[in-house]
Amino acid sequence: MGMSHELEELPLFPLSTVLFPYATVQLHVFEDRYRQLVRDCLQFDTSFGIVLIRSGSEVGDNAEPYMVGTTVRITRIHTYDDGRMDIQVQGERRFRIRRLEESKPYLVGFVEPVLELEIEDSPRADALIMKAREDFEIWIQRLISRSDFNVQVRFPEDRVALSFAIANLLPIENLEKQRLLETTDTLERIQGLIPILEEQIIEAKAPAYFKLRPEDLQDWITPN
C-alpha cells in the first residue's frame, strides 16, 4: 500500500520495438487514444513510456507490454489536418512497471526507475570498453567502405550512454534488445555486445548485407 505512493504515473505507448535511453525515434500517431496521449503530454509538459509488446498488436486493444521500458520526451511534432501526428521523441531513462491501469483511453503504468549499477574502475572494465569501441568502429567502417566518405567515429564519453548507443544501432532481435535494456550492469551489457559486434563485422563483408548511408550515422561520424 505504501509503495504505490512512491510510484510515478506514466502514460504508456506499447510498440513492436525497443527504444534505449538517449536514442531518438519517429512515430506516426493515428489512433485517437495515442493522439490524446500526445496532447496530454504536451499540455502538462510530461514524458511518456515506450514499452515492447509482449503479446498483442500495436493497433487496437489488449497489447500486453514487457515490464521494463524507456521514458521519452517529445522533441518535434507535425500535426496533419485530419488530426494524425508525426512526432520525434528522445529516450531518457528506464523504468519498471509495477502496476497497470486502464482508466484512461490509453494504458497507464505506475512505475519505478531502473537504476544502473556503479561501474567498476579496473583494467577489465577499461579493456571491455576499448574492445567495444574498436569493434564498433571497424563495423561502421565496413558498412560504409563502399561509399566515398572517410569518417571518424565519435563516441559518447559516458560508458552507460556508449553501451546503449551501440545496442540501439545494432540490427538485433527485439528480445535481445529487451534483455540488454533490462540489464543493469554496464560491463555485462558491453560484454554481451562484443560477440554481436564481431558477428556483424563478419557479415558486413557480404555483398548482400544492408549498407548504411553516412546520413544514417550522423550522430556517430565526422566526415574528413
Backbone as CSV, one residue per row, in Angstrom:
resi,resn,N_x,N_y,N_z,CA_x,CA_y,CA_z,C_x,C_y,C_z
1,MET,0.830,-1.192,0.000,0.000,0.000,0.000,0.872,1.251,0.000
2,GLY,1.902,1.254,0.825,2.790,2.394,0.896,3.606,2.575,-0.359
3,MET,3.934,1.458,-1.040,4.780,1.544,-2.216,4.094,2.317,-3.330
4,SER,2.749,2.224,-3.443,2.050,2.861,-4.545,2.237,4.373,-4.532
5,HIS,2.447,4.970,-3.335,2.634,6.415,-3.250,4.004,6.822,-3.809
6,GLU,4.936,5.897,-3.908,6.271,6.208,-4.407,6.383,5.994,-5.910
7,LEU,5.359,5.427,-6.512,5.412,5.126,-7.932,4.991,6.329,-8.768
8,GLU,5.604,6.436,-9.939,5.277,7.508,-10.873,4.201,7.036,-11.834
9,GLU,3.195,7.865,-12.053,2.166,7.554,-13.040,2.667,7.960,-14.419
10,LEU,2.670,7.017,-15.361,3.301,7.256,-16.657,2.419,6.735,-17.788
11,PRO,2.016,7.588,-18.738,1.315,7.105,-19.937,2.220,6.150,-20.710
12,LEU,1.639,5.098,-21.270,2.425,4.083,-21.966,2.015,3.978,-23.429
13,PHE,3.027,3.787,-24.276,2.833,3.612,-25.716,3.484,2.282,-26.095
14,PRO,2.731,1.168,-26.093,3.315,-0.126,-26.467,3.634,-0.171,-27.964
15,LEU,4.827,-0.647,-28.297,5.266,-0.714,-29.683,5.961,-2.044,-29.945
16,SER,6.105,-2.370,-31.205,6.843,-3.573,-31.591,8.312,-3.237,-31.796
17,THR,8.857,-2.479,-30.888,10.258,-2.079,-30.958,10.762,-1.763,-29.560
18,VAL,12.077,-1.774,-29.407,12.727,-1.414,-28.149,13.474,-0.112,-28.373
19,LEU,13.265,0.840,-27.487,13.998,2.099,-27.555,14.890,2.216,-26.332
20,PHE,16.153,2.570,-26.562,17.113,2.719,-25.470,17.203,4.182,-25.036
21,PRO,17.630,4.428,-23.808,17.910,5.808,-23.398,18.876,6.478,-24.375
22,TYR,18.682,7.775,-24.586,19.484,8.649,-25.447,19.149,8.516,-26.935
23,ALA,18.430,7.451,-27.329,18.113,7.254,-28.746,16.880,8.066,-29.135
24,THR,16.745,8.336,-30.428,15.565,9.024,-30.954,14.809,8.093,-31.888
25,VAL,13.515,8.333,-32.009,12.694,7.557,-32.943,11.558,8.448,-33.434
26,GLN,11.132,8.192,-34.673,9.998,8.900,-35.257,8.760,8.002,-35.135
27,LEU,7.644,8.576,-34.711,6.400,7.828,-34.554,5.296,8.511,-35.359
28,HIS,4.506,7.688,-36.029,3.303,8.187,-36.696,2.117,7.836,-35.817
29,VAL,1.419,8.828,-35.338,0.343,8.637,-34.367,-0.982,8.866,-35.074
30,PHE,-1.807,7.811,-35.141,-3.081,7.940,-35.848,-4.276,7.490,-35.026
31,GLU,-4.065,6.616,-34.017,-5.192,6.194,-33.196,-5.598,7.317,-32.236
32,ASP,-6.910,7.431,-32.009,-7.426,8.509,-31.155,-6.805,8.482,-29.763
33,ARG,-6.623,7.291,-29.192,-6.117,7.212,-27.815,-4.684,7.736,-27.710
34,TYR,-3.872,7.497,-28.738,-2.489,7.968,-28.682,-2.369,9.437,-29.084
35,ARG,-3.318,9.907,-29.895,-3.380,11.359,-30.114,-3.657,12.052,-28.780
36,GLN,-4.572,11.463,-27.982,-4.879,12.038,-26.675,-3.664,11.974,-25.762
37,LEU,-2.913,10.866,-25.817,-1.698,10.732,-25.008,-0.722,11.860,-25.351
38,VAL,-0.520,12.099,-26.642,0.414,13.145,-27.059,-0.077,14.514,-26.599
39,ARG,-1.367,14.771,-26.776,-1.906,16.071,-26.343,-1.728,16.271,-24.844
40,ASP,-1.967,15.201,-24.064,-1.816,15.307,-22.608,-0.365,15.603,-22.227
41,CYS,0.576,14.926,-22.891,1.994,15.135,-22.580,2.422,16.555,-22.945
42,LEU,1.928,17.064,-24.062,2.268,18.424,-24.458,1.644,19.443,-23.505
43,GLN,0.386,19.197,-23.109,-0.299,20.142,-22.233,0.382,20.257,-20.878
44,PHE,0.802,19.117,-20.338,1.369,19.113,-18.987,2.893,19.011,-18.981
45,ASP,3.503,19.062,-20.194,4.962,19.001,-20.328,5.533,17.787,-19.604
46,THR,5.006,16.621,-19.928,5.424,15.377,-19.291,5.941,14.391,-20.333
47,SER,6.599,13.372,-19.831,7.094,12.290,-20.674,6.041,11.193,-20.785
48,PHE,6.277,10.263,-21.707,5.516,9.017,-21.709,6.495,7.867,-21.879
49,GLY,6.019,6.651,-21.729,6.892,5.493,-21.769,6.674,4.644,-23.006
50,ILE,7.750,4.231,-23.651,7.684,3.256,-24.750,8.060,1.893,-24.195
51,VAL,7.204,0.916,-24.459,7.431,-0.446,-23.978,7.244,-1.423,-25.135
52,LEU,8.051,-2.467,-25.141,7.931,-3.516,-26.146,6.690,-4.355,-25.866
53,ILE,5.946,-4.681,-26.922,4.756,-5.514,-26.782,5.173,-6.973,-26.588
54,ARG,4.680,-7.567,-25.511,4.914,-8.997,-25.266,3.932,-9.844,-26.061
55,SER,2.682,-9.439,-26.079,1.653,-10.115,-26.866,0.614,-9.082,-27.277
56,GLY,-0.056,-9.344,-28.399,-0.999,-8.392,-28.936,-0.366,-7.607,-30.075
57,SER,-1.001,-6.497,-30.464,-0.511,-5.716,-31.594,-0.526,-4.236,-31.247
58,GLU,0.154,-3.453,-32.086,0.231,-2.014,-31.858,-1.122,-1.343,-32.040
59,VAL,-1.906,-1.851,-32.986,-3.204,-1.249,-33.293,-4.298,-2.026,-32.581
60,GLY,-5.221,-1.320,-31.936,-6.301,-1.977,-31.217,-5.947,-2.171,-29.753
61,ASP,-6.806,-2.899,-29.049,-6.657,-3.068,-27.606,-5.881,-4.334,-27.262
62,ASN,-5.680,-4.506,-25.964,-5.152,-5.751,-25.383,-3.694,-6.022,-25.735
63,ALA,-2.881,-4.985,-25.885,-1.441,-5.183,-26.048,-0.820,-5.337,-24.663
64,GLU,-0.185,-6.484,-24.433,0.466,-6.741,-23.140,1.941,-6.367,-23.253
65,PRO,2.416,-5.427,-22.428,3.806,-4.972,-22.573,4.772,-5.740,-21.683
66,TYR,6.052,-5.687,-22.052,7.105,-6.065,-21.116,7.146,-5.026,-20.004
67,MET,7.715,-5.400,-18.883,7.621,-4.565,-17.698,8.710,-3.492,-17.602
68,VAL,9.727,-3.553,-18.469,10.789,-2.537,-18.470,10.753,-1.791,-19.793
69,GLY,10.722,-0.475,-19.712,10.707,0.359,-20.907,11.529,1.613,-20.700
70,THR,11.360,2.566,-21.614,12.132,3.812,-21.593,11.192,5.001,-21.677
71,THR,11.376,5.975,-20.784,10.607,7.212,-20.902,11.161,8.037,-22.056
72,VAL,10.270,8.764,-22.712,10.677,9.597,-23.843,10.054,10.982,-23.699
73,ARG,10.730,11.948,-24.280,10.263,13.328,-24.318,10.023,13.701,-25.775
74,ILE,8.893,14.334,-26.059,8.578,14.776,-27.416,9.466,15.975,-27.768
75,THR,10.219,15.850,-28.856,11.122,16.923,-29.269,10.660,17.627,-30.539
76,ARG,9.772,16.990,-31.296,9.281,17.600,-32.527,7.926,17.000,-32.851
77,ILE,7.037,17.814,-33.416,5.705,17.318,-33.760,5.193,18.017,-34.998
78,HIS,4.548,17.225,-35.858,3.825,17.771,-37.016,2.427,17.176,-36.997
79,THR,1.414,18.042,-37.001,0.022,17.604,-36.959,-0.620,17.829,-38.322
80,TYR,-1.266,16.776,-38.836,-1.953,16.867,-40.118,-3.366,17.418,-39.913
81,ASP,-3.989,17.829,-41.012,-5.322,18.416,-40.943,-6.349,17.454,-40.355
82,ASP,-6.150,16.148,-40.571,-7.118,15.169,-40.069,-6.815,14.723,-38.641
83,GLY,-5.801,15.323,-37.996,-5.504,15.004,-36.604,-4.370,14.024,-36.411
84,ARG,-3.941,13.345,-37.477,-2.791,12.455,-37.349,-1.546,13.274,-37.031
85,MET,-0.567,12.611,-36.414,0.642,13.324,-35.999,1.890,12.525,-36.362
86,ASP,2.940,13.232,-36.720,4.288,12.677,-36.772,5.066,13.326,-35.634
87,ILE,5.609,12.497,-34.749,6.365,13.053,-33.632,7.753,12.419,-33.591
88,GLN,8.703,13.197,-33.112,10.039,12.681,-32.806,10.205,12.696,-31.301
89,VAL,10.697,11.592,-30.751,10.886,11.516,-29.307,12.318,11.118,-28.991
90,GLN,12.777,11.530,-27.821,14.133,11.261,-27.345,14.049,10.391,-26.096
91,GLY,14.773,9.259,-26.110,14.803,8.391,-24.947,15.498,9.052,-23.768
92,GLU,14.944,8.856,-22.570,15.502,9.490,-21.378,16.050,8.466,-20.383
93,ARG,15.164,7.728,-19.726,15.585,6.838,-18.641,14.702,5.599,-18.639
94,ARG,15.190,4.558,-17.994,14.430,3.306,-17.932,13.492,3.285,-16.728
95,PHE,12.453,2.505,-16.857,11.509,2.331,-15.757,11.031,0.880,-15.726
96,ARG,10.511,0.489,-14.561,9.905,-0.829,-14.406,8.446,-0.643,-13.976
97,ILE,7.539,-1.297,-14.680,6.120,-1.198,-14.371,5.797,-2.086,-13.169
98,ARG,5.155,-1.509,-12.189,4.692,-2.263,-11.022,3.191,-2.494,-11.042
99,ARG,2.471,-1.637,-11.764,1.021,-1.793,-11.834,0.523,-1.126,-13.109
100,LEU,-0.464,-1.737,-13.746,-1.070,-1.191,-14.959,-2.492,-0.743,-14.658
101,GLU,-2.918,0.304,-15.357,-4.266,0.816,-15.160,-4.850,1.178,-16.517
102,GLU,-6.125,0.915,-16.708,-6.781,1.181,-17.992,-7.955,2.134,-17.825
103,SER,-7.862,3.066,-16.886,-8.956,4.007,-16.639,-8.979,5.149,-17.650
104,LYS,-7.887,5.354,-18.392,-7.817,6.393,-19.414,-7.926,5.754,-20.790
105,PRO,-8.073,6.561,-21.841,-8.152,5.985,-23.189,-6.918,5.159,-23.549
106,TYR,-5.760,5.519,-22.989,-4.515,4.805,-23.240,-4.056,4.115,-21.951
107,LEU,-3.122,3.177,-22.117,-2.607,2.418,-20.982,-1.727,3.305,-20.110
108,VAL,-1.879,3.144,-18.789,-1.076,3.892,-17.831,-0.338,2.906,-16.930
109,GLY,0.934,3.169,-16.689,1.716,2.351,-15.775,2.098,3.141,-14.544
110,PHE,2.139,2.463,-13.420,2.703,3.043,-12.202,4.081,2.419,-12.061
111,VAL,5.105,3.253,-12.175,6.449,2.756,-12.453,7.457,3.259,-11.434
112,GLU,8.578,2.547,-11.386,9.722,2.959,-10.581,10.949,2.963,-11.482
113,PRO,11.983,3.735,-11.149,13.175,3.788,-12.010,13.976,2.497,-11.972
114,VAL,14.610,2.180,-13.095,15.598,1.097,-13.163,16.965,1.753,-13.032
115,LEU,17.704,1.378,-12.004,18.981,2.018,-11.704,20.141,1.160,-12.188
116,GLU,21.107,1.821,-12.799,22.322,1.151,-13.270,23.304,0.993,-12.118
117,LEU,23.955,-0.160,-12.058,24.974,-0.380,-11.039,26.185,0.511,-11.317
118,GLU,26.889,0.833,-10.271,28.107,1.627,-10.429,29.158,0.819,-11.189
119,ILE,29.829,1.473,-12.114,30.822,0.794,-12.952,32.137,0.672,-12.199
120,GLU,32.682,-0.519,-12.186,33.960,-0.732,-11.517,35.076,-0.041,-12.275
121,ASP,36.061,0.444,-11.566,37.238,1.072,-12.174,38.364,0.056,-12.121
122,SER,38.583,-0.643,-13.236,39.542,-1.738,-13.243,40.101,-1.926,-14.647
123,PRO,41.230,-2.639,-14.756,41.761,-2.948,-16.084,40.762,-3.733,-16.938
124,ARG,39.981,-4.627,-16.327,38.965,-5.383,-17.068,37.942,-4.440,-17.685
125,ALA,37.474,-3.464,-16.904,36.486,-2.515,-17.411,37.066,-1.722,-18.579
126,ASP,38.290,-1.242,-18.423,38.927,-0.472,-19.489,39.094,-1.313,-20.753
127,ALA,39.452,-2.584,-20.580,39.663,-3.463,-21.733,38.348,-3.725,-22.475
128,LEU,37.248,-3.935,-21.731,35.957,-4.180,-22.366,35.481,-2.956,-23.140
129,ILE,35.638,-1.781,-22.531,35.225,-0.552,-23.192,36.033,-0.343,-24.469
130,MET,37.342,-0.534,-24.382,38.200,-0.344,-25.550,37.854,-1.337,-26.659
131,LYS,37.598,-2.589,-26.288,37.253,-3.611,-27.270,35.944,-3.263,-27.977
132,ALA,34.939,-2.823,-27.210,33.654,-2.456,-27.809,33.812,-1.279,-28.766
133,ARG,34.587,-0.282,-28.363,34.805,0.881,-29.218,35.523,0.475,-30.509
134,GLU,36.558,-0.348,-30.384,37.323,-0.767,-31.563,36.450,-1.580,-32.514
135,ASP,35.683,-2.533,-31.970,34.827,-3.373,-32.817,33.739,-2.540,-33.490
136,PHE,33.168,-1.602,-32.741,32.125,-0.774,-33.324,32.673,0.074,-34.464
137,GLU,33.870,0.637,-34.269,34.464,1.462,-35.315,34.781,0.631,-36.553
138,ILE,35.279,-0.589,-36.360,35.546,-1.478,-37.501,34.251,-1.770,-38.247
139,TRP,33.181,-2.046,-37.496,31.890,-2.362,-38.115,31.373,-1.191,-38.945
140,ILE,31.428,0.019,-38.372,30.969,1.199,-39.094,31.789,1.402,-40.368
141,GLN,33.106,1.261,-40.262,33.954,1.441,-41.440,33.633,0.410,-42.518
142,ARG,33.340,-0.827,-42.098,32.985,-1.869,-43.072,31.670,-1.520,-43.768
143,LEU,30.709,-1.014,-43.007,29.396,-0.729,-43.580,29.444,0.381,-44.619
144,ILE,30.318,1.335,-44.424,30.360,2.467,-45.363,31.581,2.404,-46.261
145,SER,32.246,1.257,-46.318,33.505,1.153,-47.053,33.328,1.373,-48.546
146,ARG,32.104,1.145,-49.047,31.894,1.333,-50.489,31.488,2.749,-50.843
147,SER,31.323,3.595,-49.843,30.980,4.987,-50.132,32.252,5.790,-50.333
148,ASP,32.079,7.033,-50.700,33.223,7.917,-50.931,33.617,8.684,-49.678
149,PHE,33.045,8.317,-48.542,33.298,9.043,-47.306,34.443,8.409,-46.524
150,ASN,35.304,9.260,-46.006,36.241,8.861,-44.965,35.713,9.470,-43.677
151,VAL,35.537,8.636,-42.651,34.871,9.139,-41.453,35.682,8.822,-40.210
152,GLN,35.419,9.619,-39.204,35.963,9.370,-37.874,34.782,9.164,-36.936
153,VAL,34.786,8.063,-36.202,33.662,7.737,-35.329,33.772,8.533,-34.036
154,ARG,32.657,9.171,-33.640,32.574,9.890,-32.369,31.884,8.987,-31.350
155,PHE,32.467,8.858,-30.182,31.889,8.012,-29.145,31.400,8.862,-27.980
156,PRO,30.261,8.468,-27.360,29.861,9.137,-26.122,30.920,8.952,-25.047
157,GLU,31.164,9.982,-24.261,32.140,9.883,-23.183,31.642,8.966,-22.067
158,ASP,30.339,9.019,-21.790,29.759,8.235,-20.709,29.668,6.769,-21.121
159,ARG,30.116,5.867,-20.253,30.155,4.449,-20.608,28.760,3.844,-20.732
160,VAL,27.847,4.286,-19.877,26.472,3.786,-19.965,25.847,4.232,-21.285
161,ALA,26.024,5.501,-21.634,25.495,6.015,-22.896,26.107,5.276,-24.086
162,LEU,27.386,4.972,-24.009,28.059,4.218,-25.067,27.403,2.860,-25.260
163,SER,27.153,2.145,-24.169,26.574,0.805,-24.274,25.181,0.855,-24.876
164,PHE,24.380,1.849,-24.485,23.030,1.960,-25.030,23.053,2.377,-26.492
165,ALA,23.976,3.271,-26.849,24.045,3.744,-28.228,24.419,2.615,-29.181
166,ILE,25.384,1.788,-28.801,25.762,0.653,-29.646,24.602,-0.326,-29.748
167,ALA,23.959,-0.629,-28.628,22.844,-1.573,-28.624,21.704,-1.077,-29.502
168,ASN,21.475,0.224,-29.499,20.368,0.780,-30.274,20.618,0.655,-31.775
169,LEU,21.870,0.791,-32.200,22.184,0.799,-33.622,22.336,-0.604,-34.219
170,LEU,22.698,-1.580,-33.412,22.928,-2.918,-33.943,21.630,-3.562,-34.431
171,PRO,21.673,-4.256,-35.572,20.479,-4.921,-36.105,20.248,-6.274,-35.425
172,ILE,19.702,-6.238,-34.230,19.462,-7.466,-33.462,17.990,-7.575,-33.127
173,GLU,17.560,-8.792,-32.757,16.156,-9.054,-32.482,15.682,-8.285,-31.253
174,ASN,14.372,-7.996,-31.237,13.796,-7.240,-30.126,13.995,-7.915,-28.772
175,LEU,13.915,-9.240,-28.732,14.077,-9.927,-27.447,15.483,-9.730,-26.899
176,GLU,16.479,-9.717,-27.781,17.851,-9.462,-27.347,18.001,-8.012,-26.909
177,LYS,17.378,-7.088,-27.637,17.415,-5.686,-27.226,16.735,-5.494,-25.875
178,GLN,15.619,-6.192,-25.673,14.920,-6.074,-24.398,15.793,-6.580,-23.263
179,ARG,16.514,-7.669,-23.496,17.425,-8.199,-22.468,18.504,-7.177,-22.138
180,LEU,19.055,-6.532,-23.161,20.082,-5.520,-22.940,19.511,-4.310,-22.207
181,LEU,18.265,-3.958,-22.525,17.623,-2.831,-21.849,17.434,-3.126,-20.369
182,GLU,17.082,-4.370,-20.049,16.807,-4.732,-18.661,18.080,-4.966,-17.850
183,THR,19.211,-5.146,-18.517,20.479,-5.352,-17.820,20.876,-4.079,-17.064
184,THR,21.280,-4.234,-15.821,21.637,-3.066,-15.001,23.137,-2.957,-14.744
185,ASP,23.917,-3.853,-15.335,25.371,-3.827,-15.203,25.951,-3.403,-16.544
186,THR,26.552,-2.229,-16.604,27.073,-1.685,-17.858,28.088,-2.622,-18.498
187,LEU,28.996,-3.154,-17.687,30.035,-4.032,-18.242,29.445,-5.339,-18.751
188,GLU,28.415,-5.831,-18.083,27.734,-7.031,-18.575,27.072,-6.759,-19.919
189,ARG,26.476,-5.564,-20.048,25.846,-5.202,-21.322,26.894,-5.104,-22.424
190,ILE,28.017,-4.446,-22.133,29.072,-4.294,-23.127,29.684,-5.643,-23.483
191,GLN,29.868,-6.480,-22.490,30.403,-7.825,-22.744,29.466,-8.609,-23.659
192,GLY,28.154,-8.415,-23.501,27.199,-9.075,-24.377,27.177,-8.506,-25.779
193,LEU,27.542,-7.236,-25.917,27.535,-6.602,-27.231,28.733,-7.007,-28.083
194,ILE,29.847,-7.329,-27.461,31.078,-7.600,-28.206,30.929,-8.772,-29.183
195,PRO,30.420,-9.951,-28.763,30.264,-11.024,-29.757,29.273,-10.677,-30.865
196,ILE,28.263,-9.862,-30.551,27.326,-9.421,-31.591,28.050,-8.532,-32.586
197,LEU,28.881,-7.616,-32.089,29.666,-6.762,-32.977,30.601,-7.589,-33.849
198,GLU,31.246,-8.574,-33.256,32.180,-9.405,-34.022,31.457,-10.154,-35.136
199,GLU,30.246,-10.624,-34.829,29.445,-11.300,-35.856,29.040,-10.335,-36.961
200,GLN,28.668,-9.115,-36.577,28.274,-8.122,-37.574,29.447,-7.700,-38.451
201,ILE,30.639,-7.659,-37.870,31.828,-7.329,-38.661,32.021,-8.352,-39.778
202,ILE,31.838,-9.627,-39.443,31.973,-10.688,-40.446,30.888,-10.566,-41.503
203,GLU,29.646,-10.334,-41.068,28.533,-10.250,-42.008,28.633,-9.012,-42.890
204,ALA,29.274,-7.980,-42.400,29.390,-6.740,-43.176,30.227,-6.924,-44.430
205,LYS,31.001,-8.010,-44.495,31.801,-8.287,-45.682,30.944,-8.809,-46.828
206,ALA,29.769,-9.374,-46.496,28.932,-10.000,-47.512,28.309,-8.936,-48.415
207,PRO,28.326,-9.136,-49.731,27.787,-8.131,-50.659,26.310,-7.846,-50.449
208,ALA,25.545,-8.838,-49.971,24.099,-8.659,-49.837,23.721,-7.948,-48.554
209,TYR,24.691,-7.674,-47.725,24.375,-7.040,-46.436,23.886,-5.611,-46.648
210,PHE,22.869,-5.222,-45.891,22.335,-3.852,-45.985,23.415,-2.845,-45.639
211,LYS,23.613,-1.863,-46.528,24.663,-0.862,-46.332,24.066,0.419,-45.773
212,LEU,24.581,0.864,-44.634,24.151,2.133,-44.064,24.740,3.294,-44.858
213,ARG,23.972,4.377,-44.940,24.456,5.600,-45.559,25.100,6.475,-44.489
214,PRO,26.011,7.350,-44.861,26.617,8.248,-43.863,25.583,9.045,-43.084
215,GLU,24.474,9.471,-43.755,23.465,10.258,-43.046,22.731,9.435,-41.987
216,ASP,22.740,8.095,-42.108,22.131,7.256,-41.085,22.957,7.251,-39.801
217,LEU,24.195,7.686,-39.898,25.111,7.637,-38.762,25.578,9.033,-38.365
218,GLN,24.720,10.034,-38.612,25.159,11.412,-38.408,25.522,11.708,-36.956
219,ASP,24.937,10.972,-36.005,25.283,11.194,-34.612,26.595,10.525,-34.222
220,TRP,27.132,9.712,-35.130,28.297,8.897,-34.773,29.562,9.297,-35.498
221,ILE,29.435,9.895,-36.684,30.603,10.056,-37.520,30.865,11.517,-37.874
222,THR,32.125,11.811,-38.119,32.548,13.133,-38.579,33.264,12.950,-39.920
223,PRO,32.697,13.428,-41.008,33.387,13.277,-42.311,34.709,14.024,-42.302
224,ASN,35.693,13.417,-42.934,37.003,14.074,-43.077,37.125,14.682,-44.472
